[in-house]
Amino acid sequence: MKRIYRIAYMAAAGGAAWAAALQLSLPTPARVAVLLAPLLLLVAFGMYMLLLLAYGALTFRSCPEEAQKLHSDICRARKDLVKQGYAFDKELQAGLSSDG
Amino acid sequence: MPGDDSTSNKCSIIIPSYNERDNIPILLWLIEEACSKASIAYEVIIVDDASPDGTQQAVKQMQQVLGADKVLLRPRSAKLGLGTAYRHGLQYASGSWIILMDADLSHHPKYIPTLFKVQQQSSADIVTGTRYTAGGGVSGWNWKRKLTSRGANVLASTLLGLRVSDLTGAYRLYRRSVLEQLLHVVTSKGYAFQMEMIARASALGSSIAEVPIVFVDRVYGQSKLGRSEYTMFISGLLRLFFTL
């Protein structure tokens, strides 16, 4: 079944349960809790997503040493390619010797 | 797959390119280094979209260096999309395993042996590089870019219910039969294309493994990222959410 249908059915089932709960005669505090339940669920879901995002962003590593490694790989490749007769663009060769 | 010997499982590496004259020779050299060290039989298929900067000349030079059996140039006449570039390249592929990767050295060829190793260990249909798990990462991005990228992937994996951490990543190894099926049905463009590949693969029952990679922001040339990429991503994600 398509994901959106499953979600829609679950939401409909949840909605029906919520409406049924509201039909019961409950003491006021319980009634308020039932009324607010969908909103609280939404807020809880939102907080869960924010936590996932925070965790994900914090564990997303920055690796400056990999840029260094790539740079030295590029140098190795260029040296060997020049040896094998590869003609690099002269403009680029001049540029490389002045950049880091 | 017949035989454990990796040389009986040839790999076709399909690389779409546009204005990558400076990166192509380095990329091909590094691919040769990684694959020869790991005894991986391979061919690279460069799908160049009529680059005006001499990319195709660079590829032809590399054919002299590495051999025309390893370096294939299959250009197109105009700047067309990524998905169609993969489909175009696949027509000429002789390997039973296909690697899709970028031309700008952000996807380092040194991970190719690892992709194969993990595939052999897990028997997965797809092995995708991920920037987000332990051992992975990125170089050259500020905190905003990192947050956007991670946020987009967290949102997408939650909305689509997929346990793959890097849905927008484009450095992947595919079993050829699976890739052929996917390319027939995937219609999204841009980042959403990569997401849809995984989403549909998952829907087909394909197994997906992940390998941590470090993505190094491009060294030479122009990045092709623009604001329209973000809007395309959101609309692509929503389309997948409502139709898959």
Chai-1 contact restraints between the chains, C-beta under 6 A:
chainA,res_idxA,chainB,res_idxB,connection_type,confidence,min_distance_angstrom,max_distance_angstrom,comment,restraint_id
A,I4,B,F242,contact,1.0,0.0,6.0,A-B,restraint_1
A,L52,B,V154,contact,1.0,0.0,6.0,A-B,restraint_2
A,L53,B,G151,contact,1.0,0.0,6.0,A-B,restraint_3
A,L53,B,V154,contact,1.0,0.0,6.0,A-B,restraint_4
A,G56,B,R150,contact,1.0,0.0,6.0,A-B,restraint_5
A,G56,B,V154,contact,1.0,0.0,6.0,A-B,restraint_6
A,A57,B,L147,contact,1.0,0.0,6.0,A-B,restraint_7
A,A57,B,R150,contact,1.0,0.0,6.0,A-B,restraint_8
A,F60,B,Y132,contact,1.0,0.0,6.0,A-B,restraint_9
A,F60,B,K146,contact,1.0,0.0,6.0,A-B,restraint_10
A,F60,B,R150,contact,1.0,0.0,6.0,A-B,restraint_11
A,R61,B,G137,contact,1.0,0.0,6.0,A-B,restraint_12
A,C63,B,G137,contact,1.0,0.0,6.0,A-B,restraint_13
A,C63,B,S139,contact,1.0,0.0,6.0,A-B,restraint_14
A,C63,B,V214,contact,1.0,0.0,6.0,A-B,restraint_15
A,P64,B,S139,contact,1.0,0.0,6.0,A-B,restraint_16
A,E66,B,S139,contact,1.0,0.0,6.0,A-B,restraint_17
A,E66,B,V214,contact,1.0,0.0,6.0,A-B,restraint_18
A,E66,B,V216,contact,1.0,0.0,6.0,A-B,restraint_19
A,A67,B,S139,contact,1.0,0.0,6.0,A-B,restraint_20
A,A67,B,G140,contact,1.0,0.0,6.0,A-B,restraint_21
A,A67,B,V216,contact,1.0,0.0,6.0,A-B,restraint_22
A,L70,B,V216,contact,1.0,0.0,6.0,A-B,restraint_23
A,I74,B,I26,contact,1.0,0.0,6.0,A-B,restraint_24
A,A77,B,I26,contact,1.0,0.0,6.0,A-B,restraint_25
A,A77,B,W29,contact,1.0,0.0,6.0,A-B,restraint_26
A,L81,B,P25,contact,1.0,0.0,6.0,A-B,restraint_27
A,L81,B,W29,contact,1.0,0.0,6.0,A-B,restraint_28
A,Q84,B,V65,contact,1.0,0.0,6.0,A-B,restraint_29
A,Y86,B,P25,contact,1.0,0.0,6.0,A-B,restraint_30
A,Y86,B,Q61,contact,1.0,0.0,6.0,A-B,restraint_31
A,Y86,B,V65,contact,1.0,0.0,6.0,A-B,restraint_32
A,L92,B,D22,contact,1.0,0.0,6.0,A-B,restraint_33
